[in-house]
Amino acid sequence: MPHPSFVSLRAVKRDPATTQFFVVMEFVESCNLRECLTIRTKIDPPEALRLLGDAASGLVHAYSSGISHRD
């Protein structure tokens, strides 16, 4: 079951020249937290709690699905 914090995978392929695997993922136009804070300088506590809750929910979903998050 998809989770709103996850992007979808489009393909997993292997480069024939290098034999390395690569992943093609859905593109989501957005900014990361550092970039958003550069623009906005601060986040109000209710929004910060929502962002933390969203991140925690995604990590719980990944863990319960047997997925390891490495970033």
N, C-alpha and C positions, 0 to 999 in steps of 0.2 A: 504494500500500500504506500503510495507516495506521501511525502511529508512536505509542508510548505517551505521548510528551510533547505530542502534538497533540490539541486538541479537535476534534470534528467540526462542520462547518458544517451548519446546518439549512436556512438560506435566505439568499439575497442578493436584496434587494428595493430598490425605489425609491419614496420617499415622493412621492405625487402632488402634495402641496401645496408642498413645498420643492424637489422634483426631486433631493434628495440620496439617495445610496445608503446602505444600512445592511446589516449582517450579523447574522444570528441564529445564535449558536453554542451548542453543548452547555454546560450548566451543570455546573461541577465545584466542589463544596464543599470548600474548603481555606483555607489562609492563604498569604500571600506570605512571602518570607524575612524581611523586616523584622518582620512580625507574629509569626512563629514565634520569632524571637530575643527579642522582647519578653517572650514567655511563658516560653521555656526558658533564656534568657540566654546559652547557648553550645551549640555543636554539636561533638560528638566528631569527631576527625580522620577516622576511617573513614567516618562518615556524611557529613561535608563532602565527602570525595572522591567518594562515591557521587552526591551531589547535583550536583557539578560535572561528573561523567561523564555523568549523565542530561541535563543542560543542553547539554553539548557534543555529545552524540549527537543531540539534537533539532535543534540548529543545523546539524550536518553533513547530516542528512537533509533539512532545509529547503533548504539550499544546493544539494545534489545534485538536488533536485526543481525547482530554479529559483524557489524562494520566497525573498523578502526579508523578514527579521525587522526590525521597526522600533521595538521597545520598548527 
